[in-house]
Amino acid sequence: TQSTWGLYIMLLRNKFLVNIIPPKMKLSVINLIISIASVGLQQTLSSRENSPKAFQDVSDHEAFLGKGGSKEFDSLTPTESRRRLGILAGKIDSNGDGFVDQVELELWIEKVNVDYVEKDAKQQFRTTNLNGDDKLSWDEYFNRTYGSIVDTETSSEEDDGSKGYKDMVDRDRQRWKLADVDEDDELMIKEFGYFLHPEGIHHMLQAVVMETLKDLDKDSDGKVSFKEYLGEIYPDDIQGGDEPEWLKGEAEYFKETRDFNGDGYLDIVELQAWILPEGYNRSKAEAEYLIHETDSNKDNKLDKEEILNHHDVFVGSQATEYGDALKRHDEF
């Protein structure tokens, strides 16, 4: 069984997969993987076309419906899901011309992402902020998230369980300091949003890169070897015999594209270029993909019929908020 980090490596390997995370995990781990997965997706049309269809369905199904809502969508009848999607298409068509173009899709998806981060920050702030004031202290967050699970001062380095939790606390603490813009060791809701979702926040990028390095760098030498790059998606215990074709391609890609200086490792700069590619726009990439997959007459815009004819693609994309947009009954 693959670990959560193994799943994350799988996400990056397929370039576009997001938010495949086992349930009931610690808050800090969930936040880390969601944030890294969402910023490390160098999504290209060719990579999506060549990726397993099962994973494409997962990605698209969640991206358009909204986080947490795909299960409810699955319970809707095909007629009801299409009806709701048609209403939503009208909202995305901001200029009311009867078509949805790439810019409208991109702006809508960006709005969905911003709204989700704000909503999630408010919800978690409310449940974590024990005294009900307008700021969240580190002690409140720590007690609500970890409780008495770990004592970071007295945990033995020889206790793997305690050390694992201590590492999680240390990671959260470093991210907390970066999110604390006014440096008062307390987070307002906006700062808490930075903490939970550092992707795309310039002053938080250091946290994303260092956390990724910490997880991949198994021998703690400050860099990532090809073996570490592969992570648990291809562990030692399943190796042997002929190498799978995808592994040969990945080795070539690592050598020619990821490892700029050709030393056989990814350093901090190369790692950042991998997970936080300069100029990458997730909303634009998703919009381009949706147009490419559903624009039947190739006029670079979508009418309602094209959207409904490809509703299986749209309900799996960011534009329906991973299900939330189609399950809010008051909107339909």
C-alpha positions as CSV (number, residue, x, y, z in Angstrom):
1,T,0.0,0.0,0.0
2,Q,1.4,3.4,-1.0
3,S,1.9,6.0,1.7
4,T,0.4,9.5,1.4
5,W,3.7,10.8,0.1
6,G,3.8,8.0,-2.5
7,L,0.4,9.2,-3.6
8,Y,1.7,12.8,-3.9
9,I,4.6,11.6,-6.1
10,M,2.0,9.9,-8.2
11,L,0.2,13.2,-8.5
12,L,3.3,14.9,-9.7
13,R,4.1,12.1,-12.1
14,N,0.8,12.5,-13.9
15,K,1.2,16.3,-13.7
16,F,-2.5,17.1,-13.1
17,L,-3.9,14.9,-10.4
18,V,-4.9,16.7,-7.3
19,N,-6.2,16.0,-3.8
20,I,-6.1,12.2,-3.7
21,I,-5.6,12.0,0.1
22,P,-6.4,9.2,2.5
23,P,-9.0,10.3,5.1
24,K,-8.6,10.8,8.9
25,M,-5.1,12.2,8.7
26,K,-3.6,14.9,10.8
27,L,-4.5,18.5,9.8
28,S,-0.9,19.5,9.2
29,V,-0.3,16.6,6.8
30,I,-3.4,17.2,4.9
31,N,-2.6,20.9,4.5
32,L,0.9,20.1,3.3
33,I,-0.1,17.6,0.6
34,I,-3.0,19.6,-0.7
35,S,-0.9,22.7,-1.0
36,I,2.1,21.0,-2.7
37,A,-0.2,19.0,-5.0
38,S,-2.0,22.1,-6.1
39,V,1.2,24.1,-6.9
40,G,3.3,21.4,-8.4
41,L,1.1,20.5,-11.3
42,Q,2.9,21.3,-14.6
43,Q,-0.2,20.5,-16.6
44,T,0.1,20.0,-20.3
45,L,-2.4,18.7,-22.8
46,S,-0.1,15.9,-23.9
47,S,0.5,14.7,-20.3
48,R,-3.2,14.6,-19.6
49,E,-4.0,12.8,-22.8
50,N,-1.3,10.2,-22.0
51,S,-2.3,9.7,-18.4
52,P,-4.5,6.8,-17.2
53,K,-8.1,7.6,-17.8
54,A,-9.1,6.5,-14.3
55,F,-6.9,9.3,-12.8
56,Q,-8.2,11.8,-15.3
57,D,-11.7,11.0,-14.2
58,V,-10.7,11.6,-10.5
59,S,-9.0,14.9,-11.3
60,D,-11.7,16.4,-13.5
61,H,-14.5,15.1,-11.4
62,E,-13.1,16.9,-8.3
63,A,-11.9,20.1,-10.0
64,F,-15.2,21.2,-11.4
65,L,-17.4,20.0,-8.6
66,G,-15.5,21.3,-5.6
67,K,-13.6,19.7,-2.7
68,G,-15.7,17.2,-0.9
69,G,-18.7,17.3,-3.2
70,S,-18.0,14.6,-5.8
71,K,-19.7,11.9,-3.6
72,E,-22.9,13.9,-3.5
73,F,-22.8,14.6,-7.2
74,D,-22.5,10.8,-7.7
75,S,-25.9,10.4,-5.9
76,L,-27.6,12.8,-8.3
77,T,-29.6,11.5,-11.2
78,P,-28.0,12.2,-14.7
79,T,-31.0,14.5,-15.4
80,E,-30.5,16.5,-12.3
81,S,-26.8,16.8,-12.6
82,R,-27.1,18.0,-16.2
83,R,-29.8,20.5,-15.1
84,R,-27.6,22.0,-12.4
85,L,-24.6,22.1,-14.7
86,G,-26.6,24.0,-17.3
87,I,-27.4,26.6,-14.6
88,L,-23.8,26.9,-13.6
89,A,-22.7,27.3,-17.2
90,G,-24.9,30.4,-17.4
91,K,-23.1,31.8,-14.4
92,I,-19.7,31.2,-15.9
93,D,-20.8,33.0,-19.1
94,S,-20.1,36.4,-17.6
95,N,-20.9,38.5,-20.7
96,G,-24.1,36.7,-21.4
97,D,-23.3,36.0,-25.0
98,G,-24.4,32.4,-24.8
99,F,-20.8,31.0,-24.9
100,V,-18.1,30.2,-22.4
101,D,-14.6,31.1,-23.6
102,Q,-11.3,30.3,-22.1
103,V,-10.9,33.6,-20.3
104,E,-14.3,33.2,-18.6
105,L,-13.4,29.7,-17.6
106,E,-10.1,30.8,-16.2
107,L,-11.6,33.7,-14.2
108,W,-14.3,31.4,-12.8
109,I,-11.9,28.7,-11.8
110,E,-9.7,31.3,-10.1
111,K,-12.7,32.6,-8.2
112,V,-13.6,29.1,-7.1
113,N,-10.1,28.6,-5.8
114,V,-10.0,31.9,-3.9
115,D,-13.5,31.3,-2.4
116,Y,-12.5,27.8,-1.3
117,V,-9.3,29.0,0.5
118,E,-11.3,31.8,2.2
119,K,-14.1,29.4,3.2
120,D,-11.7,26.8,4.5
121,A,-9.7,29.3,6.5
122,K,-12.8,30.6,8.1
123,Q,-14.2,27.2,9.0
124,Q,-10.9,25.9,10.4
125,F,-10.3,29.2,12.2
126,R,-13.7,28.9,13.9
127,T,-13.1,25.4,15.1
128,T,-9.5,26.0,16.2
129,N,-9.8,29.4,17.8
130,L,-10.9,28.3,21.3
131,N,-11.4,31.7,22.9
132,G,-13.4,33.1,20.0
133,D,-11.3,36.3,19.4
134,D,-10.1,37.6,16.1
135,K,-6.6,36.0,16.3
136,L,-5.4,32.4,16.6
137,S,-2.5,31.7,18.9
138,W,0.1,29.0,18.3
139,D,-0.9,27.3,21.6
140,E,-4.6,27.2,20.5
141,Y,-3.6,25.6,17.1
142,F,-1.2,23.2,18.7
143,N,-3.7,22.0,21.4
144,R,-6.5,21.7,18.9
145,T,-4.4,19.8,16.3
146,Y,-2.0,17.7,18.4
147,G,-3.4,17.8,21.9
148,S,-1.3,15.6,24.2
149,I,-0.1,13.3,21.4
150,V,3.4,14.6,21.5
151,D,5.7,16.5,23.8
152,T,8.2,18.2,21.6
153,E,10.5,19.0,24.4
154,T,10.8,15.5,25.9
155,S,10.2,13.1,23.0
156,S,13.0,10.6,22.5
157,E,14.8,10.7,19.1
158,E,14.8,6.9,19.3
159,D,11.0,6.8,19.4
160,D,10.0,6.8,15.7
161,G,6.4,7.6,16.4
162,S,7.2,10.6,18.7
163,K,9.9,11.8,16.3
164,G,7.4,11.7,13.4
165,Y,5.0,13.9,15.3
166,K,7.8,16.1,16.4
167,D,8.8,16.6,12.8
168,M,5.2,17.5,12.0
169,V,5.0,20.0,14.8
170,D,8.4,21.6,13.7
171,R,7.1,21.8,10.2
172,D,3.9,23.5,11.2
173,R,5.8,25.9,13.5
174,Q,8.1,27.0,10.6
175,R,5.1,27.5,8.3
176,W,3.3,29.4,11.1
177,K,6.2,31.9,11.4
178,L,6.2,32.6,7.6
179,A,2.4,33.1,7.6
180,D,2.6,35.5,10.6
181,V,3.1,38.7,8.6
182,D,2.9,41.1,11.5
183,E,5.2,38.8,13.6
184,D,3.0,38.8,16.7
185,D,2.9,34.9,16.8
186,E,-0.8,35.0,16.3
187,L,-2.7,34.6,13.0
188,M,-5.6,36.5,11.8
189,I,-8.0,34.7,9.4
190,K,-6.1,35.9,6.3
191,E,-2.8,34.8,7.8
192,F,-4.3,31.5,8.8
193,G,-5.3,31.1,5.1
194,Y,-1.6,31.6,4.2
195,F,-0.7,28.9,6.7
196,L,-3.3,26.4,5.4
197,H,-2.8,27.1,1.7
198,P,0.7,28.5,1.0
199,E,0.4,27.8,-2.7
200,G,0.7,30.9,-4.8
201,I,1.6,33.1,-1.8
202,H,5.0,34.5,-2.5
203,H,6.3,34.8,1.1
204,M,5.1,31.2,1.7
205,L,7.0,29.5,-1.1
206,Q,10.0,28.8,1.1
207,A,7.8,26.6,3.3
208,V,6.5,24.6,0.3
209,V,10.0,23.9,-1.0
210,M,11.6,23.1,2.3
211,E,8.7,20.8,3.3
212,T,9.0,19.0,0.0
213,L,12.8,18.6,0.4
214,K,12.3,17.2,4.0
215,D,9.9,14.6,2.7
216,L,11.8,13.5,-0.3
217,D,15.4,13.7,1.1
218,K,15.5,10.3,2.9
219,D,19.2,10.4,3.6
220,S,19.1,14.0,4.8
221,D,22.0,15.2,2.5
222,G,20.1,18.3,1.4
223,K,19.4,17.1,-2.1
224,V,17.1,14.7,-3.9
225,S,18.5,11.7,-5.8
226,F,16.7,10.0,-8.6
227,K,15.7,7.2,-6.3
228,E,14.3,9.7,-3.8
229,Y,12.6,11.5,-6.7
230,L,10.7,8.3,-7.5
231,G,9.8,8.0,-3.9
232,E,7.5,5.2,-2.9
233,I,5.7,5.0,-6.2
234,Y,8.4,2.4,-7.2
235,P,9.8,1.1,-3.9
236,D,12.8,-1.3,-3.7
237,D,10.6,-4.3,-2.8
238,I,8.8,-4.3,-6.1
239,Q,11.9,-3.8,-8.3
240,G,13.5,-6.6,-10.2
241,G,13.2,-7.9,-13.7
242,D,12.5,-5.7,-16.7
243,E,12.1,-2.0,-15.9
244,P,8.6,-0.7,-16.8
245,E,8.6,1.6,-19.8
246,W,7.4,4.6,-17.8
247,L,10.4,4.3,-15.5
248,K,12.8,4.6,-18.4
249,G,11.1,7.7,-19.6
250,E,11.0,9.2,-16.1
251,A,14.8,8.6,-15.8
252,E,15.4,10.4,-19.1
253,Y,13.1,13.3,-18.0
254,F,14.9,13.6,-14.7
255,K,18.2,13.8,-16.4
256,E,17.4,16.1,-19.2
257,T,14.7,18.4,-17.6
258,R,14.8,18.3,-13.8
259,D,18.6,18.1,-13.2
260,F,19.8,21.4,-14.6
261,N,23.4,21.0,-13.6
262,G,23.7,17.4,-14.4
263,D,25.1,16.2,-11.0
264,G,22.5,13.5,-10.6
265,Y,20.6,15.3,-7.9
266,L,17.9,17.9,-7.4
267,D,19.1,20.8,-5.3
268,I,16.9,23.5,-3.8
269,V,16.8,25.6,-7.0
270,E,16.0,22.6,-9.2
271,L,13.4,21.3,-6.7
272,Q,11.7,24.7,-6.7
273,A,11.6,24.7,-10.5
274,W,9.9,21.3,-10.4
275,I,7.2,21.9,-7.8
276,L,6.8,25.7,-8.3
277,P,7.4,26.2,-12.0
278,E,7.8,29.9,-12.9
279,G,4.8,31.3,-14.8
280,Y,2.6,28.3,-14.2
281,N,-1.1,29.2,-13.9
282,R,-3.2,26.4,-12.6
283,S,-6.5,28.0,-13.5
284,K,-5.3,28.8,-17.0
285,A,-4.1,25.2,-17.5
286,E,-7.4,23.8,-16.3
287,A,-9.4,26.1,-18.6
288,E,-7.2,25.2,-21.6
289,Y,-7.8,21.5,-20.9
290,L,-11.5,21.9,-20.6
291,I,-11.7,23.8,-23.9
292,H,-9.5,21.3,-25.6
293,E,-11.5,18.3,-24.4
294,T,-15.1,19.7,-24.9
295,D,-15.0,22.1,-27.8
296,S,-16.5,19.9,-30.4
297,N,-16.7,22.4,-33.3
298,K,-13.2,23.8,-32.4
299,D,-14.3,27.4,-32.3
300,N,-12.4,28.0,-29.1
301,K,-15.5,28.6,-27.1
302,L,-18.2,26.4,-25.6
303,D,-22.0,26.6,-25.9
304,K,-24.4,25.1,-23.4
305,E,-24.9,22.0,-25.6
306,E,-21.1,21.3,-25.7
307,I,-20.9,21.6,-21.9
308,L,-23.8,19.4,-21.3
309,N,-22.6,16.8,-23.8
310,H,-19.3,16.6,-21.9
311,H,-20.8,17.0,-18.4
312,D,-18.7,14.0,-17.2
313,V,-15.6,16.2,-17.9
314,F,-16.9,19.4,-16.4
315,V,-18.2,17.8,-13.1
316,G,-14.6,16.6,-12.5
317,S,-13.0,20.0,-12.8
318,Q,-12.3,23.0,-10.6
319,A,-15.1,25.0,-12.0
320,T,-17.8,23.2,-10.0
321,E,-15.7,23.4,-6.8
322,Y,-15.1,19.6,-6.5
323,G,-18.9,19.1,-6.0
324,D,-19.8,21.9,-3.8
325,A,-21.3,24.1,-6.6
326,L,-23.7,21.4,-7.7
327,K,-24.8,20.3,-4.3
328,R,-25.9,23.6,-2.9
329,H,-29.6,23.3,-3.2
330,D,-30.4,27.0,-2.6
331,E,-28.6,27.9,-5.9
332,F,-30.6,25.5,-8.0
